[in-house]
Amino acid sequence: MVRFDVVQQSNGLLAVLPQTQGLVVVFVGATSDDSWFIKTGIGQSALEHFAKSTVNPRIYSTARAKTVDSHNEFLDTLRTANPTGSYTLLQADPSLVTDMDSAVDTVLKKETKVDLLFMSPGFFAWNGREDTKEGLDPSMSTRYYSRLRAVQRLLPLLNAAPSPRVISILAAGMEAPLNEADLDLCDLNNWSMWNASLHACTMGTLAHERLAQENPRVSMVHCNPGAVATPGLAINTKHGMIPPNPISQDEAGQRALFLSTSDRFAVHPGLVPVPEGLEVLQKSGGGMFLVGPEGEIKDSEKVLAPMRQRGVDKEVWSFTQDIFSKCVAAAAR
């Protein structure tokens, strides 16, 4: 467990350490609106704290078409708070793989490295499965397909950074057995809101582990932030999902910043040194960091190890790449 005051002390070093100046970061899911797409609020808070805590950051953040104006207003507040930073809005719907491609294309053209990719979009599909134009369940595509597409496309720039990191805010520790015959849960007899959530979580961990093995310099982090008092939580509460003792959105953002910059979660350290009394977190058997709400390890080996032994991680990533190819091919027609 990492105390909140330790988190704050570590984050305070970002303004003075030379290696944390000029970081290039990409945020996917740092907006919110009142439609079906429910942002957790954690990404927006993390973006705000990152912008206000660092020197000369180069920040890219995605926004859906209907949130572009409000997100631009938010970015304007960051430009005022930290005029040393560069802030670029990328219009993209994180439920669409090809929209994520368009956003990433902009980053690829402008940058030679990416230090951090921070992803946190997602929602519970209380209204059932309503597929996107790409034929995907949007509750899964926001939490899995588009996230992994962003990682895959940005790997060349991540590998070019001194201490690169990928953060996926979702549900580490809740990995569960998959329906291996229907990974996308296309059969509505297999689909449910909860099954879609568990599939996105488990496939996300397995796929990030595969990429971690292929890119050993990149720190892959899957975090379960616990209950956070955000607009998304308020909507879920209306449906009877009432977790106890949620932390504030502000604290969640500060903890996310710690997760993004502390060497406690790094395979290749080089940003903020691990606080005294702590150590680098143990990785999963597949080579990534599974992290709980207070910076502790989440252990899902009982579920993940047998799947890795049977090659399910390879099957998941192969299936995912096929999905990507179909989305790109359909968009080209």
Secondary structure, DSSP 8 states (H G I E B T S, - for coil): ---HHHHHHHHHGGGT-GGGTT-EEEEES----SSS----SHHHHHHHHHHHHSSS-EEEEEE-GGGHHHHHHHHHHHHHH-TTSEEEEEE--TT-HHHHHHHHHHHHHH-S--SEEEE------TT-----TTS--HHHIIIIIHHHHHHHHHHHHHHTSSS-EEEEES-TT------TT-TT--STTT--HHHHHHHHHHHHHHHHHHHHHH-TTSEEEEE----EESHHHHHHHHTT---SS-EEHHHHHHHHHHHHHBGGG-SS--SB---TT-------TTS-EEE-TTS-B---HHHHHHHHHTTHHHHHHHHHHHHHHHHHHHHH-
